[in-house]
Amino acid sequence: MLGVDSGLKPAENDTCEVDSIAFSRFIGSLSEFYWASRHPVRKELIEGLLLTSLVIAERGSIAIPETLKENSVLREKIGEISKSM
């Protein structure tokens, strides 16, 4: 979809190894795709992946774009989705 490596590699016990640099780049590309989207269904689908990715990044101390850190709407949604992960 984005043409960018996600940085996630399958590991044992149904987990993933995370390449933090590639994953950070993936989040940046995903957020650009999210903000550029004008289609409401596509935007909602991207948002789910973006929020999940941001929770993983925060838990792994992986850098995320400053614009995402400062977005209060996304911050609130991250807080909510984080509780269920």
Buried (B, 14 or more C-beta within 10 A) or exposed (E): EEEBBBBBEEEEEEEEEBBEEBBBBBBBBBBEBBEEBEEEEEBEBBBEBBBBBBBBBEEEEBBBBEEBEEBEEBEEBBEEBBEEE
